[in-house]
Amino acid sequence: MRIRINETATEIGPGATLGSLAAQWKPGADVLIHNGFPAPAETALRDGDEVYLIKRGERPSEDELQRLMAARHTPGVHARLQAATVGIAGVGGLGSAVAVALARTGVGRIVIADFDVVEPSNLNRQQYFVDQLGHPKVAALADNLARINPYITVEPHHVMLTPANIPAVFASCAVVVEAFDRADMKAMLVETLLSRMPEVVVVAASGLAGYGPNNAIVTQRAASRLYLVGDGESEARTGCGLMAPRVGIAAGHQANQVVRIILGEEGT
């Protein structure tokens, strides 16, 4: 019967199992992926199956990692993610978490823009480390994303975004994530993107402060090219600051909506 092993078409005999295949093809493999999901060694193989064999602790090459991600996502889905370019405006709590999610998902090119540096009050919710304090956020985040997925392209812009430079910074992006803190900056970015970049879809956020109800954070389609994530009312104030769990929920919404847009799902 004919199956695919690590994305290579192969003929095998009847009665083979994942374990017997691993012993022959990759001795020491201890993660066995069968049709996109981990499976036990005794799993019987059938014609047309797709198998990926992984040895823990062994760093894969770029081709091997891409094949593995394709096996988990399915090849057609992964190819579309790998070909996509996504912009992130602001890489604080929201933007840094969105970037991490998209890098792990395999989005091929991520454009990040922020003027700020990492400082101590960021560490309660942002994807940075103590030894990165004082570094430009875009440089620190680019380093972190390279550790997560060294085979994607990260394009950092250490700039204050304005109506004058936004079209140039995000010129290559089909989707841009709005991840600012200030309401006036949010409005400026969204207005500029929608009015001056007619092909761009924007995924924005509003209302995610504190530790309020999980399910109050939702994704809504606010206009044909604008999605809005949040509860629409929670704002940072005394006794209701920005905290990692709820910011993470909103960032997950934004990242998931980006993936859905890339893959042609336009609903919420």
Buried (B, 14 or more C-beta within 10 A) or exposed (E): BEBBBBBEEEEBEEEBBBBBBBBEBBEEBEEBBBBEEEBEBEBEBEEEBBBBBBEEEEEBEEEBBBBBBBBBBEBEBBBBBBEBBBBBBBBBBBBBBBBBBBBBBBBBBBBBBBEBBBEEEBBEBBBBEEEBBEBBBBBBBBBBBEEEBEBBEBBBBBBEBEEEBBEEBBEEBBBBBBBBEEEEBBBBBBEBBBEEBEEBBBBBBBBBBBEBEEEBBBBEEBEEBBBBBBBEEBEEEEEEEBBBEBBBBBBBBBBBBBBBBBEEEEEB
